[in-house]
Amino acid sequence: MVTRFAPSPTGYLHLGHVRSALQGWRAARRAGGRFLLRIEDIDPARCRPEYRAAIEEDLRALGLDWDGPVRVQSGHLAEYRRALDLLAGRGLLYPCFCTRAEIAREIARSGTAPHPARPGEAGPEGPVYPGTCRRLDPAERARRLAAGEPHALRLDMAAALATLDGPLSYEEQGRGRLRCDPARFGDVVLARKDAPASYHLCVTHDDALQGVTLVTRGEDLRAATDIHRLLQMLMGWPEPRYAHHPLLLGPDGKRLAKRDGAKPVRELLRDGLSPGAILALAEGTAPPA
């Protein structure tokens, strides 16, 4: 059993993070396995070293230890580049020069409504990309690349699915095998204009490299599993099991999130809550007396 906690250092840990970390930590410890800490800091605009240090401090304060060195994604950019090059060599990637505004205008012109991942749920990439740059003339594409025009790299979804022998699925703990439908997300971004690789590529690469056998994460990331299973098949990476836990909700009924001002763990500790009380709150149970 190998599990992991893989936060992005874009803010301080809150109870929602603790819930994910605790689920993975307990699964590994109960099975006599390994619990890994990975820092997913690919986004240079939002990630901060002080938040990374705080993540480690807060986990130690809660008694959630990890095995082996911490993997920091920004130190492994060449590995992600090699994975992208392999996909590109198979004709499965193409450069996308579109801005978000251009994509929105193209969707509006085509009259195509955004496709949700599930009813009432946004997909991992938002509205489905209309394929504008996939249809670019090769000479035009080469000219824009030679000019150094900023671009993302998108997965050609139809070409990728054509390489598979059959339907995709994944093993969800307690629910058995669930079907995947990555086609509904269109040509997802695997390298952004402002970052060398996307979350989808990096997380599947690192789970395979680190031998993760059980991925524990929030229900909000369940939809992304369809993309991750496709990448695992394309790259020949092993398939882990998954355990998506319910999200913690605040008093307003919204999920706890950094952007909505969820109270950091370190503030709860300063307020006098014990580590045990914080872990109980993260599990959604009453704190110990």
Salt bridges, closest charged atoms under 4 A:
GLU40 OE2 - ARG38 NH2 3.24
ASP43 OD2 - ARG46 NH1 3.97
ASP43 OD2 - ARG192 NH2 3.63
GLU56 OE2 - ARG52 NE 3.30
GLU56 OE1 - ARG60 NH2 3.70
GLU57 OE1 - ARG266 NH2 2.86
ASP58 OD1 - ARG266 NH2 2.97
ASP65 OD1 - ARG29 NH2 3.38
ASP67 OD2 - ARG29 NH1 2.97
GLU79 OE1 - ARG71 NH2 2.83
GLU79 OE2 - HIS76 ND1 2.75
GLU79 OE1 - HIS205 NE2 3.89
ASP85 OD1 - ARG81 NE 3.17
GLU106 OE1 - ARG109 NH2 2.68
GLU121 OE2 - ARG118 NH1 3.47
GLU125 OE2 - HIS200 NE2 2.97
GLU140 OE2 - ARG143 NH2 2.97
GLU149 OE2 - ARG144 NH2 2.60
GLU171 OE1 - ARG177 NH1 3.69
GLU172 OE2 - ARG222 NH2 3.38
GLU172 OE1 - HIS244 ND1 2.89
ASP187 OD2 - ARG134 NE 2.70
ASP194 OD1 - ARG192 NE 2.92
ASP206 OD2 - ARG38 NE 3.76
ASP206 OD1 - ARG71 NH2 3.09
ASP206 OD1 - HIS205 ND1 2.93
ASP207 OD1 - ARG4 NE 2.99
ASP207 OD1 - ARG38 NH2 2.93
GLU219 OE2 - ARG222 NE 2.61
ASP220 OD2 - ARG255 NH1 3.64
ASP226 OD2 - ARG184 NH2 2.69
GLU239 OE2 - ARG177 NH2 2.80
GLU239 OE1 - ARG229 NH2 3.40
ASP271 OD2 - LYS263 NZ 2.58
GLU283 OE2 - ARG26 NH1 2.16
